[in-house]
Amino acid sequence: MKAFRFRLEQALRWRCAQADLEKSRTAAVAARVSAVQTQLESRRNELSAAARDLAAGAPGAALESWTAYSRRLRREIADNEKQLKEAERALGEQLRLLAEARRKVRLLENLKQSGQADWNAELDRELEAFAGEAFLIGYNRESRRARSSGG
Protein backbone atom coordinates (compact mmCIF):
# COMPACT_ATOMS: atom_id res chain seq x y z
CA MET A 1 0.00 0.00 0.00
CA LYS A 2 1.20 3.52 -0.76
CA ALA A 3 2.17 5.82 2.10
CA PHE A 4 -0.43 8.29 3.33
CA ARG A 5 -0.31 11.58 1.47
CA PHE A 6 -2.62 14.47 2.28
CA ARG A 7 -3.44 16.18 -1.00
CA LEU A 8 -4.11 19.51 0.70
CA GLU A 9 -0.84 19.60 2.67
CA GLN A 10 0.37 22.71 0.84
CA ALA A 11 -2.95 24.46 1.52
CA LEU A 12 -2.65 23.48 5.19
CA ARG A 13 0.86 24.92 5.41
CA TRP A 14 -0.33 28.12 3.72
CA ARG A 15 -3.30 28.41 6.11
CA CYS A 16 -0.97 27.87 9.09
CA ALA A 17 1.32 30.64 7.82
CA GLN A 18 -1.70 32.89 7.34
CA ALA A 19 -2.88 32.15 10.90
CA ASP A 20 0.61 32.97 12.23
CA LEU A 21 0.52 36.27 10.33
CA GLU A 22 -2.89 37.11 11.81
CA LYS A 23 -1.55 36.22 15.26
CA SER A 24 1.33 38.68 14.76
CA ARG A 25 -1.03 41.38 13.55
CA THR A 26 -3.29 40.78 16.54
CA ALA A 27 -0.34 41.12 18.91
CA ALA A 28 0.61 44.43 17.27
CA VAL A 29 -2.92 45.79 17.55
CA ALA A 30 -3.15 44.62 21.17
CA ALA A 31 0.14 46.39 21.90
CA ARG A 32 -1.34 49.56 20.39
CA VAL A 33 -4.40 49.26 22.66
CA SER A 34 -2.12 48.80 25.66
CA ALA A 35 0.03 51.80 24.72
CA VAL A 36 -3.01 54.05 24.31
CA GLN A 37 -4.43 52.83 27.63
CA THR A 38 -1.13 53.57 29.33
CA GLN A 39 -0.96 57.02 27.80
CA LEU A 40 -4.57 57.76 28.78
CA GLU A 41 -3.98 56.62 32.35
CA SER A 42 -0.83 58.73 32.52
CA ARG A 43 -2.72 61.85 31.37
CA ARG A 44 -5.50 61.21 33.88
CA ASN A 45 -2.98 60.75 36.69
CA GLU A 46 -1.16 63.89 35.62
CA LEU A 47 -4.39 65.90 35.70
CA SER A 48 -5.35 64.46 39.06
CA ALA A 49 -1.92 65.17 40.58
CA ALA A 50 -1.94 68.72 39.26
CA ALA A 51 -5.41 69.28 40.73
CA ARG A 52 -4.21 68.03 44.12
CA ASP A 53 -1.19 70.31 43.97
CA LEU A 54 -3.43 73.24 43.09
CA ALA A 55 -5.82 72.44 45.94
CA ALA A 56 -2.90 72.43 48.36
CA GLY A 57 -2.53 76.11 47.72
CA ALA A 58 -1.30 78.04 44.74
CA PRO A 59 -0.80 81.73 43.96
CA GLY A 60 -2.95 83.56 41.39
CA ALA A 61 -0.44 83.18 38.54
CA ALA A 62 -0.49 79.43 39.05
CA LEU A 63 -4.28 79.46 38.68
CA GLU A 64 -4.03 81.11 35.27
CA SER A 65 -1.49 78.61 34.01
CA TRP A 66 -3.52 75.79 35.62
CA THR A 67 -6.54 76.63 33.47
CA ALA A 68 -4.57 76.41 30.23
CA TYR A 69 -2.72 73.32 31.44
CA SER A 70 -5.88 71.48 32.52
CA ARG A 71 -7.63 72.42 29.24
CA ARG A 72 -4.70 70.95 27.27
CA LEU A 73 -4.67 67.79 29.38
CA ARG A 74 -8.43 67.33 29.00
CA ARG A 75 -8.07 67.71 25.23
CA GLU A 76 -5.30 65.11 25.24
CA ILE A 77 -7.44 62.81 27.38
CA ALA A 78 -10.35 63.16 24.94
CA ASP A 79 -8.00 62.42 22.03
CA ASN A 80 -6.62 59.39 23.86
CA GLU A 81 -10.14 58.13 24.53
CA LYS A 82 -10.95 58.40 20.80
CA GLN A 83 -7.71 56.61 19.95
CA LEU A 84 -8.52 53.91 22.48
CA LYS A 85 -11.99 53.33 21.02
CA GLU A 86 -10.52 53.05 17.54
CA ALA A 87 -7.73 50.74 18.71
CA GLU A 88 -10.24 48.53 20.55
CA ARG A 89 -12.43 48.40 17.43
CA ALA A 90 -9.38 47.43 15.36
CA LEU A 91 -8.48 44.79 17.94
CA GLY A 92 -11.98 43.34 17.76
CA GLU A 93 -11.76 43.13 13.97
CA GLN A 94 -8.30 41.60 14.14
CA LEU A 95 -9.49 39.01 16.67
CA ARG A 96 -12.30 38.11 14.26
CA LEU A 97 -9.76 37.66 11.45
CA LEU A 98 -7.55 35.53 13.70
CA ALA A 99 -10.48 33.32 14.69
CA GLU A 100 -11.40 32.87 11.02
CA ALA A 101 -7.82 31.96 10.10
CA ARG A 102 -7.66 29.43 12.94
CA ARG A 103 -11.03 27.97 11.88
CA LYS A 104 -9.69 27.43 8.36
CA VAL A 105 -6.59 25.68 9.73
CA ARG A 106 -8.73 23.44 11.96
CA LEU A 107 -10.91 22.53 8.99
CA LEU A 108 -7.91 21.33 6.99
CA GLU A 109 -6.42 19.58 10.01
CA ASN A 110 -9.72 17.75 10.54
CA LEU A 111 -9.74 16.72 6.87
CA LYS A 112 -6.19 15.45 7.23
CA GLN A 113 -7.05 13.48 10.38
CA SER A 114 -10.09 12.00 8.67
CA GLY A 115 -8.01 11.00 5.65
CA GLN A 116 -5.34 9.52 7.91
CA ALA A 117 -7.96 7.51 9.81
CA ASP A 118 -9.44 6.20 6.54
CA TRP A 119 -5.96 5.29 5.30
CA ASN A 120 -5.17 3.50 8.58
CA ALA A 121 -8.43 1.55 8.38
CA GLU A 122 -7.64 0.50 4.81
CA LEU A 123 -4.11 -0.50 5.85
CA ASP A 124 -5.53 -2.58 8.70
CA ARG A 125 -7.91 -4.33 6.28
CA GLU A 126 -5.05 -5.08 3.88
CA LEU A 127 -2.84 -6.39 6.68
CA GLU A 128 -5.67 -8.54 8.00
CA ALA A 129 -6.30 -9.96 4.53
CA PHE A 130 -2.58 -10.59 4.06
CA ALA A 131 -2.32 -12.30 7.45
CA GLY A 132 -5.35 -14.44 6.62
CA GLU A 133 -3.83 -15.48 3.30
CA ALA A 134 -0.46 -16.20 4.94
CA PHE A 135 -2.17 -18.32 7.56
CA LEU A 136 -4.08 -20.28 4.92
CA ILE A 137 -0.93 -20.86 2.89
CA GLY A 138 0.86 -22.15 5.97
CA TYR A 139 -2.12 -24.25 6.97
CA ASN A 140 -2.35 -25.79 3.49
CA ARG A 141 1.36 -26.63 3.54
CA GLU A 142 1.05 -28.30 6.93
CA SER A 143 -2.02 -30.29 5.92
CA ARG A 144 -0.27 -31.46 2.72
CA ARG A 145 2.80 -32.54 4.70
CA ALA A 146 0.63 -34.36 7.19
CA ARG A 147 -1.25 -36.17 4.40
CA SER A 148 1.92 -37.10 2.52
CA SER A 149 3.81 -38.34 5.56
CA GLY A 150 0.90 -39.97 7.31
CA GLY A 151 -1.26 -40.95 4.46
JOZIFEN-V492630 format. One line per field, one symbol per residue. ss: DSSP state (a for helix, b for strand, c for the rest). phi: phi as a letter, one per 40 degrees, with the letter a starting at -180 (. if undefined). burial: # if it has 24 or more other ideal C-beta (glycine too) atoms within 12 Angstrom, else .. A space follows every 10 residues. Layout:
# JOZIFEN-V492630
ss->???
phi->???
burial->???
This chain:
# JOZIFEN-V492630
ss->ccccccccaa aaaaaaaaaa aaaaaaaaaa aaaaaaaaaa aaaaaaaaaa aaaaacccca aaaaaaaaaa aaaaaaaaaa aaaaaaaaaa aaaaaaaaaa aaaaaaaaaa aaaaaaaaaa aaaaaaaaaa aaaaaaaaaa aaaaaaaaaa c
phi->.cccbccbdc cccccccccc cccccccccc ccdccccccc cccccccccc cccccchacd cccccddccc cccccccccc ccccdccccc cdcccccccc cccccddccc cccccccccc cccccccccc cccccccccc cccccccccb c
burial->.......... .#..#...#. .#...#..#. ..#..#...# ..#...#..# .......... .........# ..#...#..# ...#..#... #..#...#.. #..##..#.. .#........ .......... .......... .......... .
